[in-house]
Each structure stands twice: as C-alpha cells, then as structure tokens.
Amino acid sequence: MDFLTVLGLAAATLTTIAFLPQMFKTWQTKSAKDVSFVMLITFISGVFLWLIYGIYLKALPIILANSITLLFNLIILWLKIKYR
Amino acid sequence: MDFLTVLGLAAATLTTIAFLPQMFKTWQTKSAKDVSFVMLITFISGVFLWLIYGIYLKALPIILANSITLLFNLIILWLKIKYR
C-alpha cells in the first residue's frame, strides 16, 4: 500500500470513529442540548450525498466510511430527540 | 459540470457548512458540555490528515472543504475550552 492510500485510510478512519465518543457521551449523560440540531441534519444530509457519490463511483472506501458515519450520526440524532 | 461533480460539490458543501450552526449555538449559549472533547480531537486530527491528503493530490476541492471544516472545528474546540 502506498503512502497516499495509508494517509487516506487513516483520515477516513479518524473522521468516522470520531462520532463514537459523542454517541457514548450522549448515551451516558442522557443530554445533547448543546449539540446543534441544524448541524446534525445538515451533516447527515451531506454524508448521505457522499454515500450516493461513493455508490456511483463504486468506491468501497467512500461507501464504507460514509455508511458508518451516517449510522453513528443517525444514532446521535435519535438520542438527541429521545433525551430532549 | 456533470452530475457526479455536482453531487460531490453538494456533499462537500453540506458536510462543511454543517459546523456553522454548531459554532453559533456554542457562541450564543456559551456552553458545549454535551459536545464530546474526544470527538472534537479525533475529528480535527482526521480532517487535518484529509487536508494533507488533498495537498498531496493537489485536489483543490479536498483542500478547500477540509481547510474550512478544520477552521470551524478548531473554533468549536476553542469555544468548548473557553466556556468549560
């Protein structure tokens, strides 16, 4: 694997797993009032478009990273609505 | 511009501007205790790697989107530390 591929994979892994600690924090504290609802809706819409983009390009890394990011952010949105 | 380029630009725009409402919310409420510190650090590290990746590829859209996302998230991190 060349340097650029490793760099891209590291970047994709970090920007994907970043939402795990937010998910667990919201789950534990049962509070997400400081997390912007507009941010979540806008970000989820964007990640959904990235997913479609990846599917069009048949690019597995884009599909994988954005599916997981989409799932994590939908769970954060659900927790925010649940604990509002 | 073809459909795929428009789709990619729309996706990049949404996942970039998404952090604006979070920035303004934190600025206004002076509170970000529900926003995960570990998420911010992990996400900022990932976006920084995406930026390096874009610079290596000389890909202006990747450079632009990730510079702005990095800036917004650094401001959110600064506000979180300031209002802790």
Backbone of each chain as nested JSON, in Angstrom:
{
  "chains": [
    {"id": "A", "residues": [
      {"number": 1, "name": "MET", "atoms": {"N": [0.857, -1.191, 0.0], "CA": [0.0, 0.0, 0.0], "C": [0.895, 1.243, 0.0]}},
      {"number": 2, "name": "ASP", "atoms": {"N": [0.633, 2.209, -0.866], "CA": [1.478, 3.4, -0.902], "C": [1.095, 4.388, 0.212]}},
      {"number": 3, "name": "PHE", "atoms": {"N": [1.967, 5.376, 0.41], "CA": [1.799, 6.352, 1.484], "C": [0.455, 7.08, 1.41]}},
      {"number": 4, "name": "LEU", "atoms": {"N": [0.069, 7.454, 0.174], "CA": [-1.163, 8.223, -0.019], "C": [-2.397, 7.412, 0.396]}},
      {"number": 5, "name": "THR", "atoms": {"N": [-2.402, 6.114, 0.077], "CA": [-3.52, 5.241, 0.451], "C": [-3.603, 5.105, 1.969]}},
      {"number": 6, "name": "VAL", "atoms": {"N": [-2.438, 4.909, 2.61], "CA": [-2.401, 4.79, 4.072], "C": [-2.915, 6.088, 4.707]}},
      {"number": 7, "name": "LEU", "atoms": {"N": [-2.468, 7.241, 4.144], "CA": [-2.895, 8.558, 4.645], "C": [-4.417, 8.709, 4.516]}},
      {"number": 8, "name": "GLY", "atoms": {"N": [-4.962, 8.354, 3.365], "CA": [-6.406, 8.45, 3.131], "C": [-7.193, 7.545, 4.057]}},
      {"number": 9, "name": "LEU", "atoms": {"N": [-6.689, 6.315, 4.254], "CA": [-7.375, 5.363, 5.137], "C": [-7.345, 5.85, 6.584]}},
      {"number": 10, "name": "ALA", "atoms": {"N": [-6.193, 6.417, 7.008], "CA": [-6.076, 6.947, 8.374], "C": [-7.051, 8.114, 8.56]}},
      {"number": 11, "name": "ALA", "atoms": {"N": [-7.11, 8.997, 7.559], "CA": [-8.021, 10.15, 7.612], "C": [-9.47, 9.672, 7.71]}},
      {"number": 12, "name": "ALA", "atoms": {"N": [-9.852, 8.729, 6.849], "CA": [-11.232, 8.215, 6.812], "C": [-11.586, 7.524, 8.128]}},
      {"number": 13, "name": "THR", "atoms": {"N": [-10.63, 6.759, 8.683], "CA": [-10.881, 6.059, 9.949], "C": [-11.132, 7.068, 11.066]}},
      {"number": 14, "name": "LEU", "atoms": {"N": [-10.266, 8.102, 11.155], "CA": [-10.408, 9.099, 12.225], "C": [-11.725, 9.878, 12.115]}},
      {"number": 15, "name": "THR", "atoms": {"N": [-12.068, 10.359, 10.898], "CA": [-13.299, 11.165, 10.772], "C": [-14.56, 10.294, 10.897]}},
      {"number": 16, "name": "THR", "atoms": {"N": [-14.385, 8.962, 10.871], "CA": [-15.534, 8.066, 11.066], "C": [-15.697, 7.709, 12.541]}},
      {"number": 17, "name": "ILE", "atoms": {"N": [-14.596, 7.223, 13.18], "CA": [-14.7, 6.793, 14.584], "C": [-14.867, 7.973, 15.541]}},
      {"number": 18, "name": "ALA", "atoms": {"N": [-14.619, 9.211, 15.048], "CA": [-14.755, 10.407, 15.889], "C": [-16.143, 10.49, 16.538]}},
      {"number": 19, "name": "PHE", "atoms": {"N": [-17.172, 9.956, 15.846], "CA": [-18.539, 10.117, 16.349], "C": [-18.915, 9.092, 17.407]}},
      {"number": 20, "name": "LEU", "atoms": {"N": [-18.066, 8.052, 17.586], "CA": [-18.305, 7.053, 18.631], "C": [-18.304, 7.679, 20.035]}},
      {"number": 21, "name": "PRO", "atoms": {"N": [-17.233, 8.465, 20.41], "CA": [-17.255, 9.067, 21.754], "C": [-18.447, 10.011, 21.966]}},
      {"number": 22, "name": "GLN", "atoms": {"N": [-18.899, 10.712, 20.893], "CA": [-20.089, 11.583, 21.032], "C": [-21.323, 10.733, 21.324]}},
      {"number": 23, "name": "MET", "atoms": {"N": [-21.428, 9.594, 20.636], "CA": [-22.552, 8.681, 20.821], "C": [-22.594, 8.195, 22.268]}},
      {"number": 24, "name": "PHE", "atoms": {"N": [-21.446, 7.736, 22.776], "CA": [-21.386, 7.19, 24.137], "C": [-21.608, 8.283, 25.18]}},
      {"number": 25, "name": "LYS", "atoms": {"N": [-21.07, 9.49, 24.913], "CA": [-21.257, 10.601, 25.855], "C": [-22.742, 10.938, 25.994]}},
      {"number": 26, "name": "THR", "atoms": {"N": [-23.426, 11.042, 24.832], "CA": [-24.847, 11.381, 24.848], "C": [-25.654, 10.266, 25.515]}},
      {"number": 27, "name": "TRP", "atoms": {"N": [-25.27, 9.029, 25.226], "CA": [-25.932, 7.857, 25.819], "C": [-25.805, 7.887, 27.339]}},
      {"number": 28, "name": "GLN", "atoms": {"N": [-24.594, 8.22, 27.834], "CA": [-24.323, 8.189, 29.27], "C": [-24.946, 9.369, 30.006]}},
      {"number": 29, "name": "THR", "atoms": {"N": [-24.772, 10.588, 29.428], "CA": [-25.252, 11.777, 30.137], "C": [-26.744, 12.008, 29.888]}},
      {"number": 30, "name": "LYS", "atoms": {"N": [-27.319, 11.305, 28.924], "CA": [-28.726, 11.479, 28.515], "C": [-29.039, 12.944, 28.219]}},
      {"number": 31, "name": "SER", "atoms": {"N": [-28.042, 13.655, 27.665], "CA": [-28.242, 15.062, 27.329], "C": [-27.448, 15.422, 26.076]}},
      {"number": 32, "name": "ALA", "atoms": {"N": [-28.114, 16.106, 25.149], "CA": [-27.417, 16.571, 23.951], "C": [-27.901, 17.958, 23.585]}},
      {"number": 33, "name": "LYS", "atoms": {"N": [-28.31, 18.721, 24.629], "CA": [-28.874, 20.044, 24.324], "C": [-27.848, 20.994, 23.692]}},
      {"number": 34, "name": "ASP", "atoms": {"N": [-26.538, 20.778, 23.999], "CA": [-25.507, 21.642, 23.421], "C": [-25.127, 21.229, 21.997]}},
      {"number": 35, "name": "VAL", "atoms": {"N": [-25.62, 20.049, 21.563], "CA": [-25.311, 19.592, 20.2], "C": [-26.364, 20.184, 19.262]}},
      {"number": 36, "name": "SER", "atoms": {"N": [-25.9, 20.925, 18.242], "CA": [-26.82, 21.64, 17.349], "C": [-27.635, 20.677, 16.474]}},
      {"number": 37, "name": "PHE", "atoms": {"N": [-28.96, 20.823, 16.529], "CA": [-29.881, 20.023, 15.72], "C": [-29.666, 20.323, 14.234]}},
      {"number": 38, "name": "VAL", "atoms": {"N": [-29.497, 21.616, 13.901], "CA": [-29.279, 22.021, 12.5], "C": [-27.973, 21.408, 11.978]}},
      {"number": 39, "name": "MET", "atoms": {"N": [-26.937, 21.363, 12.843], "CA": [-25.678, 20.724, 12.434], "C": [-25.925, 19.263, 12.094]}},
      {"number": 40, "name": "LEU", "atoms": {"N": [-26.619, 18.535, 12.967], "CA": [-26.85, 17.106, 12.739], "C": [-27.6, 16.868, 11.427]}},
      {"number": 41, "name": "ILE", "atoms": {"N": [-28.683, 17.641, 11.19], "CA": [-29.487, 17.466, 9.971], "C": [-28.643, 17.782, 8.725]}},
      {"number": 42, "name": "THR", "atoms": {"N": [-27.891, 18.892, 8.774], "CA": [-27.066, 19.279, 7.619], "C": [-25.969, 18.25, 7.37]}},
      {"number": 43, "name": "PHE", "atoms": {"N": [-25.298, 17.831, 8.459], "CA": [-24.189, 16.879, 8.327], "C": [-24.694, 15.533, 7.797]}},
      {"number": 44, "name": "ILE", "atoms": {"N": [-25.822, 15.052, 8.346], "CA": [-26.398, 13.769, 7.905], "C": [-26.785, 13.848, 6.421]}},
      {"number": 45, "name": "SER", "atoms": {"N": [-27.378, 14.97, 5.98], "CA": [-27.717, 15.142, 4.559], "C": [-26.466, 15.07, 3.698]}},
      {"number": 46, "name": "GLY", "atoms": {"N": [-25.393, 15.749, 4.137], "CA": [-24.132, 15.755, 3.393], "C": [-23.517, 14.37, 3.301]}},
      {"number": 47, "name": "VAL", "atoms": {"N": [-23.492, 13.655, 4.429], "CA": [-22.903, 12.31, 4.458], "C": [-23.718, 11.372, 3.559]}},
      {"number": 48, "name": "PHE", "atoms": {"N": [-25.05, 11.554, 3.536], "CA": [-25.912, 10.751, 2.663], "C": [-25.542, 11.001, 1.192]}},
      {"number": 49, "name": "LEU", "atoms": {"N": [-25.309, 12.268, 0.821], "CA": [-24.888, 12.578, -0.56], "C": [-23.521, 11.969, -0.872]}},
      {"number": 50, "name": "TRP", "atoms": {"N": [-22.582, 12.002, 0.117], "CA": [-21.268, 11.36, -0.075], "C": [-21.43, 9.867, -0.346]}},
      {"number": 51, "name": "LEU", "atoms": {"N": [-22.405, 9.255, 0.35], "CA": [-22.669, 7.817, 0.182], "C": [-23.148, 7.522, -1.242]}},
      {"number": 52, "name": "ILE", "atoms": {"N": [-24.106, 8.334, -1.731], "CA": [-24.606, 8.185, -3.109], "C": [-23.451, 8.364, -4.101]}},
      {"number": 53, "name": "TYR", "atoms": {"N": [-22.607, 9.381, -3.821], "CA": [-21.434, 9.675, -4.645], "C": [-20.515, 8.447, -4.706]}},
      {"number": 54, "name": "GLY", "atoms": {"N": [-20.269, 7.831, -3.559], "CA": [-19.423, 6.636, -3.487], "C": [-20.026, 5.461, -4.248]}},
      {"number": 55, "name": "ILE", "atoms": {"N": [-21.352, 5.32, -4.151], "CA": [-22.044, 4.218, -4.84], "C": [-21.931, 4.413, -6.358]}},
      {"number": 56, "name": "TYR", "atoms": {"N": [-22.121, 5.671, -6.826], "CA": [-21.964, 5.993, -8.262], "C": [-20.559, 5.645, -8.742]}},
      {"number": 57, "name": "LEU", "atoms": {"N": [-19.543, 5.996, -7.896], "CA": [-18.138, 5.775, -8.266], "C": [-17.696, 4.335, -8.025]}},
      {"number": 58, "name": "LYS", "atoms": {"N": [-18.609, 3.508, -7.4], "CA": [-18.262, 2.147, -6.958], "C": [-16.976, 2.171, -6.124]}},
      {"number": 59, "name": "ALA", "atoms": {"N": [-16.832, 3.221, -5.278], "CA": [-15.631, 3.375, -4.455], "C": [-15.914, 2.862, -3.043]}},
      {"number": 60, "name": "LEU", "atoms": {"N": [-15.447, 1.636, -2.758], "CA": [-15.74, 0.972, -1.484], "C": [-15.309, 1.789, -0.258]}},
      {"number": 61, "name": "PRO", "atoms": {"N": [-14.112, 2.431, -0.241], "CA": [-13.73, 3.206, 0.949], "C": [-14.716, 4.341, 1.244]}},
      {"number": 62, "name": "ILE", "atoms": {"N": [-15.182, 5.052, 0.177], "CA": [-16.147, 6.152, 0.365], "C": [-17.473, 5.594, 0.871]}},
      {"number": 63, "name": "ILE", "atoms": {"N": [-17.897, 4.446, 0.3], "CA": [-19.16, 3.818, 0.713], "C": [-19.09, 3.388, 2.178]}},
      {"number": 64, "name": "LEU", "atoms": {"N": [-18.012, 2.682, 2.548], "CA": [-17.853, 2.163, 3.911], "C": [-17.792, 3.288, 4.936]}},
      {"number": 65, "name": "ALA", "atoms": {"N": [-16.859, 4.254, 4.735], "CA": [-16.66, 5.339, 5.703], "C": [-17.956, 6.126, 5.901]}},
      {"number": 66, "name": "ASN", "atoms": {"N": [-18.662, 6.416, 4.792], "CA": [-19.861, 7.243, 4.919], "C": [-21.066, 6.479, 5.451]}},
      {"number": 67, "name": "SER", "atoms": {"N": [-21.141, 5.149, 5.204], "CA": [-22.226, 4.35, 5.795], "C": [-22.109, 4.37, 7.309]}},
      {"number": 68, "name": "ILE", "atoms": {"N": [-20.872, 4.15, 7.812], "CA": [-20.668, 4.075, 9.266], "C": [-20.891, 5.456, 9.898]}},
      {"number": 69, "name": "THR", "atoms": {"N": [-20.355, 6.522, 9.245], "CA": [-20.553, 7.888, 9.759], "C": [-22.045, 8.227, 9.789]}},
      {"number": 70, "name": "LEU", "atoms": {"N": [-22.772, 7.813, 8.742], "CA": [-24.22, 8.061, 8.668], "C": [-24.93, 7.362, 9.831]}},
      {"number": 71, "name": "LEU", "atoms": {"N": [-24.588, 6.091, 10.055], "CA": [-25.206, 5.311, 11.135], "C": [-24.962, 5.975, 12.494]}},
      {"number": 72, "name": "PHE", "atoms": {"N": [-23.681, 6.32, 12.788], "CA": [-23.343, 6.951, 14.072], "C": [-24.125, 8.252, 14.264]}},
      {"number": 73, "name": "ASN", "atoms": {"N": [-24.206, 9.079, 13.204], "CA": [-24.872, 10.376, 13.347], "C": [-26.388, 10.249, 13.441]}},
      {"number": 74, "name": "LEU", "atoms": {"N": [-26.961, 9.21, 12.803], "CA": [-28.393, 8.966, 12.958], "C": [-28.69, 8.551, 14.403]}},
      {"number": 75, "name": "ILE", "atoms": {"N": [-27.789, 7.752, 15.003], "CA": [-27.969, 7.345, 16.405], "C": [-27.859, 8.574, 17.325]}},
      {"number": 76, "name": "ILE", "atoms": {"N": [-26.869, 9.471, 17.059], "CA": [-26.729, 10.697, 17.865], "C": [-27.997, 11.555, 17.741]}},
      {"number": 77, "name": "LEU", "atoms": {"N": [-28.525, 11.679, 16.507], "CA": [-29.766, 12.447, 16.282], "C": [-30.932, 11.836, 17.051]}},
      {"number": 78, "name": "TRP", "atoms": {"N": [-31.023, 10.495, 17.001], "CA": [-32.094, 9.778, 17.7], "C": [-31.982, 10.006, 19.209]}},
      {"number": 79, "name": "LEU", "atoms": {"N": [-30.748, 9.93, 19.744], "CA": [-30.53, 10.159, 21.177], "C": [-30.888, 11.594, 21.551]}},
      {"number": 80, "name": "LYS", "atoms": {"N": [-30.525, 12.558, 20.672], "CA": [-30.833, 13.965, 20.954], "C": [-32.35, 14.173, 21.047]}},
      {"number": 81, "name": "ILE", "atoms": {"N": [-33.099, 13.554, 20.107], "CA": [-34.557, 13.69, 20.113], "C": [-35.153, 12.983, 21.332]}},
      {"number": 82, "name": "LYS", "atoms": {"N": [-34.614, 11.79, 21.637], "CA": [-35.089, 10.972, 22.763], "C": [-34.898, 11.698, 24.102]}},
      {"number": 83, "name": "TYR", "atoms": {"N": [-33.75, 12.367, 24.283], "CA": [-33.418, 12.989, 25.571], "C": [-33.682, 14.487, 25.577]}},
      {"number": 84, "name": "ARG", "atoms": {"N": [-34.459, 15.021, 24.656], "CA": [-34.657, 16.481, 24.601], "C": [-35.533, 16.961, 25.766]}}
    ]},
    {"id": "B", "residues": [
      {"number": 1, "name": "MET", "atoms": {"N": [-20.713, 21.053, -16.069], "CA": [-20.376, 20.194, -14.935], "C": [-21.278, 18.967, -14.949]}},
      {"number": 2, "name": "ASP", "atoms": {"N": [-20.691, 17.777, -14.79], "CA": [-21.517, 16.561, -14.825], "C": [-22.204, 16.324, -13.477]}},
      {"number": 3, "name": "PHE", "atoms": {"N": [-23.164, 15.379, -13.494], "CA": [-23.975, 15.088, -12.307], "C": [-23.122, 14.699, -11.105]}},
      {"number": 4, "name": "LEU", "atoms": {"N": [-22.094, 13.878, -11.35], "CA": [-21.258, 13.375, -10.263], "C": [-20.492, 14.511, -9.58]}},
      {"number": 5, "name": "THR", "atoms": {"N": [-20.003, 15.475, -10.381], "CA": [-19.282, 16.627, -9.816], "C": [-20.225, 17.475, -8.967]}},
      {"number": 6, "name": "VAL", "atoms": {"N": [-21.443, 17.721, -9.488], "CA": [-22.437, 18.499, -8.746], "C": [-22.77, 17.791, -7.425]}},
      {"number": 7, "name": "LEU", "atoms": {"N": [-22.936, 16.455, -7.502], "CA": [-23.246, 15.651, -6.312], "C": [-22.119, 15.763, -5.283]}},
      {"number": 8, "name": "GLY", "atoms": {"N": [-20.883, 15.635, -5.727], "CA": [-19.725, 15.731, -4.834], "C": [-19.606, 17.115, -4.215]}},
      {"number": 9, "name": "LEU", "atoms": {"N": [-19.848, 18.164, -5.024], "CA": [-19.773, 19.536, -4.509], "C": [-20.866, 19.795, -3.483]}},
      {"number": 10, "name": "ALA", "atoms": {"N": [-22.088, 19.285, -3.761], "CA": [-23.204, 19.454, -2.821], "C": [-22.88, 18.74, -1.507]}},
      {"number": 11, "name": "ALA", "atoms": {"N": [-22.342, 17.515, -1.606], "CA": [-21.968, 16.741, -0.412], "C": [-20.91, 17.489, 0.393]}},
      {"number": 12, "name": "ALA", "atoms": {"N": [-19.857, 17.969, -0.287], "CA": [-18.766, 18.672, 0.391], "C": [-19.262, 19.953, 1.049]}},
      {"number": 13, "name": "THR", "atoms": {"N": [-20.148, 20.688, 0.346], "CA": [-20.686, 21.938, 0.902], "C": [-21.474, 21.652, 2.187]}},
      {"number": 14, "name": "LEU", "atoms": {"N": [-22.346, 20.628, 2.143], "CA": [-23.178, 20.305, 3.316], "C": [-22.337, 19.859, 4.514]}},
      {"number": 15, "name": "THR", "atoms": {"N": [-21.366, 18.949, 4.287], "CA": [-20.578, 18.447, 5.425], "C": [-19.592, 19.512, 5.937]}},
      {"number": 16, "name": "THR", "atoms": {"N": [-19.417, 20.604, 5.171], "CA": [-18.557, 21.703, 5.633], "C": [-19.369, 22.743, 6.404]}},
      {"number": 17, "name": "ILE", "atoms": {"N": [-20.477, 23.229, 5.787], "CA": [-21.259, 24.291, 6.444], "C": [-22.028, 23.764, 7.663]}},
      {"number": 18, "name": "ALA", "atoms": {"N": [-22.136, 22.428, 7.793], "CA": [-22.851, 21.828, 8.928], "C": [-22.325, 22.343, 10.271]}},
      {"number": 19, "name": "PHE", "atoms": {"N": [-21.018, 22.671, 10.333], "CA": [-20.426, 23.061, 11.616], "C": [-20.66, 24.523, 11.963]}},
      {"number": 20, "name": "LEU", "atoms": {"N": [-21.168, 25.319, 11.006], "CA": [-21.505, 26.72, 11.279], "C": [-22.578, 26.846, 12.369]}},
      {"number": 21, "name": "PRO", "atoms": {"N": [-23.736, 26.139, 12.236], "CA": [-24.755, 26.254, 13.297], "C": [-24.249, 25.789, 14.667]}},
      {"number": 22, "name": "GLN", "atoms": {"N": [-23.35, 24.78, 14.705], "CA": [-22.782, 24.345, 15.993], "C": [-21.93, 25.461, 16.589]}},
      {"number": 23, "name": "MET", "atoms": {"N": [-21.153, 26.134, 15.731], "CA": [-20.301, 27.23, 16.169], "C": [-21.154, 28.35, 16.78]}},
      {"number": 24, "name": "PHE", "atoms": {"N": [-22.21, 28.731, 16.078], "CA": [-23.055, 29.83, 16.549], "C": [-23.833, 29.443, 17.803]}},
      {"number": 25, "name": "LYS", "atoms": {"N": [-24.272, 28.168, 17.851], "CA": [-25.011, 27.709, 19.031], "C": [-24.118, 27.795, 20.273]}},
      {"number": 26, "name": "THR", "atoms": {"N": [-22.868, 27.289, 20.138], "CA": [-21.94, 27.301, 21.272], "C": [-21.595, 28.736, 21.66]}},
      {"number": 27, "name": "TRP", "atoms": {"N": [-21.415, 29.591, 20.661], "CA": [-21.118, 31.015, 20.882], "C": [-22.24, 31.686, 21.661]}},
      {"number": 28, "name": "GLN", "atoms": {"N": [-23.483, 31.379, 21.269], "CA": [-24.643, 32.026, 21.889], "C": [-24.936, 31.491, 23.288]}},
      {"number": 29, "name": "THR", "atoms": {"N": [-24.936, 30.144, 23.434], "CA": [-25.314, 29.554, 24.728], "C": [-24.13, 29.555, 25.701]}},
      {"number": 30, "name": "LYS", "atoms": {"N": [-22.904, 29.819, 25.196], "CA": [-21.683, 29.762, 25.998], "C": [-21.56, 28.424, 26.732]}},
      {"number": 31, "name": "SER", "atoms": {"N": [-22.038, 27.354, 26.106], "CA": [-21.965, 26.026, 26.712], "C": [-21.763, 24.957, 25.64]}},
      {"number": 32, "name": "ALA", "atoms": {"N": [-20.803, 24.073, 25.895], "CA": [-20.582, 22.964, 24.959], "C": [-20.283, 21.695, 25.739]}},
      {"number": 33, "name": "LYS", "atoms": {"N": [-20.851, 21.614, 26.965], "CA": [-20.505, 20.462, 27.804], "C": [-21.009, 19.14, 27.212]}},
      {"number": 34, "name": "ASP", "atoms": {"N": [-22.094, 19.193, 26.403], "CA": [-22.616, 17.967, 25.784], "C": [-21.846, 17.573, 24.525]}},
      {"number": 35, "name": "VAL", "atoms": {"N": [-20.954, 18.477, 24.055], "CA": [-20.164, 18.163, 22.861], "C": [-18.901, 17.419, 23.32]}},
      {"number": 36, "name": "SER", "atoms": {"N": [-18.692, 16.208, 22.79], "CA": [-17.582, 15.364, 23.237], "C": [-16.216, 15.947, 22.838]}},
      {"number": 37, "name": "PHE", "atoms": {"N": [-15.347, 16.103, 23.849], "CA": [-13.989, 16.598, 23.632], "C": [-13.194, 15.602, 22.779]}},
      {"number": 38, "name": "VAL", "atoms": {"N": [-13.361, 14.303, 23.082], "CA": [-12.64, 13.253, 22.341], "C": [-13.088, 13.253, 20.877]}},
      {"number": 39, "name": "MET", "atoms": {"N": [-14.402, 13.482, 20.637], "CA": [-14.88, 13.585, 19.256], "C": [-14.172, 14.729, 18.528]}},
      {"number": 40, "name": "LEU", "atoms": {"N": [-14.129, 15.905, 19.149], "CA": [-13.511, 17.072, 18.506], "C": [-12.046, 16.806, 18.162]}},
      {"number": 41, "name": "ILE", "atoms": {"N": [-11.284, 16.252, 19.122], "CA": [-9.853, 15.985, 18.902], "C": [-9.677, 14.956, 17.773]}},
      {"number": 42, "name": "THR", "atoms": {"N": [-10.47, 13.879, 17.814], "CA": [-10.353, 12.825, 16.797], "C": [-10.752, 13.358, 15.426]}},
      {"number": 43, "name": "PHE", "atoms": {"N": [-11.875, 14.109, 15.372], "CA": [-12.375, 14.632, 14.104], "C": [-11.382, 15.641, 13.505]}},
      {"number": 44, "name": "ILE", "atoms": {"N": [-10.861, 16.542, 14.352], "CA": [-9.895, 17.543, 13.889], "C": [-8.631, 16.859, 13.346]}},
      {"number": 45, "name": "SER", "atoms": {"N": [-8.146, 15.807, 14.041], "CA": [-6.976, 15.056, 13.548], "C": [-7.277, 14.453, 12.176]}},
      {"number": 46, "name": "GLY", "atoms": {"N": [-8.469, 13.858, 12.024], "CA": [-8.851, 13.239, 10.752], "C": [-8.954, 14.255, 9.625]}},
      {"number": 47, "name": "VAL", "atoms": {"N": [-9.581, 15.404, 9.917], "CA": [-9.74, 16.446, 8.893], "C": [-8.367, 16.996, 8.492]}},
      {"number": 48, "name": "PHE", "atoms": {"N": [-7.446, 17.092, 9.468], "CA": [-6.084, 17.544, 9.181], "C": [-5.393, 16.565, 8.213]}},
      {"number": 49, "name": "LEU", "atoms": {"N": [-5.568, 15.247, 8.452], "CA": [-4.99, 14.242, 7.542], "C": [-5.625, 14.334, 6.15]}},
      {"number": 50, "name": "TRP", "atoms": {"N": [-6.967, 14.582, 6.077], "CA": [-7.637, 14.778, 4.777], "C": [-7.037, 15.961, 4.027]}},
      {"number": 51, "name": "LEU", "atoms": {"N": [-6.696, 17.024, 4.799], "CA": [-6.102, 18.223, 4.202], "C": [-4.733, 17.894, 3.593]}},
      {"number": 52, "name": "ILE", "atoms": {"N": [-3.891, 17.171, 4.337], "CA": [-2.566, 16.756, 3.836], "C": [-2.762, 15.892, 2.572]}},
      {"number": 53, "name": "TYR", "atoms": {"N": [-3.741, 14.973, 2.633], "CA": [-4.082, 14.091, 1.51], "C": [-4.436, 14.923, 0.281]}},
      {"number": 54, "name": "GLY", "atoms": {"N": [-5.266, 15.949, 0.468], "CA": [-5.671, 16.831, -0.628], "C": [-4.499, 17.612, -1.206]}},
      {"number": 55, "name": "ILE", "atoms": {"N": [-3.584, 18.057, -0.319], "CA": [-2.409, 18.816, -0.766], "C": [-1.504, 17.905, -1.612]}},
      {"number": 56, "name": "TYR", "atoms": {"N": [-1.315, 16.635, -1.144], "CA": [-0.514, 15.662, -1.911], "C": [-1.116, 15.435, -3.291]}},
      {"number": 57, "name": "LEU", "atoms": {"N": [-2.454, 15.325, -3.346], "CA": [-3.163, 15.053, -4.602], "C": [-3.349, 16.313, -5.444]}},
      {"number": 58, "name": "LYS", "atoms": {"N": [-2.958, 17.485, -4.874], "CA": [-3.224, 18.785, -5.499], "C": [-4.702, 18.901, -5.891]}},
      {"number": 59, "name": "ALA", "atoms": {"N": [-5.596, 18.396, -5.012], "CA": [-7.035, 18.399, -5.286], "C": [-7.692, 19.561, -4.551]}},
      {"number": 60, "name": "LEU", "atoms": {"N": [-7.945, 20.652, -5.276], "CA": [-8.465, 21.881, -4.669], "C": [-9.766, 21.668, -3.878]}},
      {"number": 61, "name": "PRO", "atoms": {"N": [-10.755, 20.888, -4.388], "CA": [-11.986, 20.714, -3.604], "C": [-11.726, 20.081, -2.234]}},
      {"number": 62, "name": "ILE", "atoms": {"N": [-10.827, 19.065, -2.183], "CA": [-10.499, 18.408, -0.909], "C": [-9.776, 19.403, 0.01]}},
      {"number": 63, "name": "ILE", "atoms": {"N": [-8.857, 20.196, -0.56], "CA": [-8.115, 21.185, 0.227], "C": [-9.07, 22.233, 0.803]}},
      {"number": 64, "name": "LEU", "atoms": {"N": [-9.942, 22.783, -0.055], "CA": [-10.868, 23.843, 0.364], "C": [-11.835, 23.355, 1.441]}},
      {"number": 65, "name": "ALA", "atoms": {"N": [-12.558, 22.242, 1.139], "CA": [-13.576, 21.727, 2.069], "C": [-12.954, 21.413, 3.428]}},
      {"number": 66, "name": "ASN", "atoms": {"N": [-11.773, 20.788, 3.425], "CA": [-11.178, 20.383, 4.693], "C": [-10.522, 21.542, 5.439]}},
      {"number": 67, "name": "SER", "atoms": {"N": [-10.015, 22.568, 4.723], "CA": [-9.493, 23.757, 5.411], "C": [-10.609, 24.43, 6.194]}},
      {"number": 68, "name": "ILE", "atoms": {"N": [-11.769, 24.606, 5.539], "CA": [-12.877, 25.312, 6.184], "C": [-13.438, 24.477, 7.348]}},
      {"number": 69, "name": "THR", "atoms": {"N": [-13.6, 23.15, 7.12], "CA": [-14.083, 22.26, 8.19], "C": [-13.118, 22.291, 9.381]}},
      {"number": 70, "name": "LEU", "atoms": {"N": [-11.812, 22.289, 9.087], "CA": [-10.796, 22.341, 10.141], "C": [-10.935, 23.639, 10.94]}},
      {"number": 71, "name": "LEU", "atoms": {"N": [-11.061, 24.768, 10.233], "CA": [-11.193, 26.072, 10.887], "C": [-12.424, 26.098, 11.807]}},
      {"number": 72, "name": "PHE", "atoms": {"N": [-13.598, 25.683, 11.273], "CA": [-14.837, 25.678, 12.065], "C": [-14.676, 24.821, 13.324]}},
      {"number": 73, "name": "ASN", "atoms": {"N": [-14.076, 23.625, 13.176], "CA": [-13.962, 22.719, 14.311], "C": [-12.931, 23.185, 15.325]}},
      {"number": 74, "name": "LEU", "atoms": {"N": [-11.87, 23.885, 14.859], "CA": [-10.907, 24.464, 15.798], "C": [-11.59, 25.56, 16.622]}},
      {"number": 75, "name": "ILE", "atoms": {"N": [-12.475, 26.341, 15.969], "CA": [-13.213, 27.388, 16.694], "C": [-14.156, 26.753, 17.723]}},
      {"number": 76, "name": "ILE", "atoms": {"N": [-14.857, 25.657, 17.334], "CA": [-15.76, 24.958, 18.269], "C": [-14.951, 24.43, 19.468]}},
      {"number": 77, "name": "LEU", "atoms": {"N": [-13.767, 23.845, 19.176], "CA": [-12.897, 23.335, 20.258], "C": [-12.467, 24.472, 21.178]}},
      {"number": 78, "name": "TRP", "atoms": {"N": [-12.082, 25.614, 20.589], "CA": [-11.648, 26.778, 21.365], "C": [-12.807, 27.282, 22.254]}},
      {"number": 79, "name": "LEU", "atoms": {"N": [-14.029, 27.337, 21.68], "CA": [-15.202, 27.774, 22.45], "C": [-15.487, 26.788, 23.585]}},
      {"number": 80, "name": "LYS", "atoms": {"N": [-15.338, 25.484, 23.292], "CA": [-15.597, 24.469, 24.334], "C": [-14.62, 24.648, 25.5]}},
      {"number": 81, "name": "ILE", "atoms": {"N": [-13.341, 24.88, 25.184], "CA": [-12.338, 25.063, 26.238], "C": [-12.597, 26.369, 26.999]}},
      {"number": 82, "name": "LYS", "atoms": {"N": [-12.935, 27.432, 26.243], "CA": [-13.201, 28.76, 26.824], "C": [-14.396, 28.733, 27.793]}},
      {"number": 83, "name": "TYR", "atoms": {"N": [-15.451, 28.021, 27.422], "CA": [-16.693, 28.02, 28.225], "C": [-16.822, 26.795, 29.123]}},
      {"number": 84, "name": "ARG", "atoms": {"N": [-15.717, 26.059, 29.363], "CA": [-15.842, 24.827, 30.172], "C": [-16.106, 25.167, 31.64]}}
    ]}
  ]
}
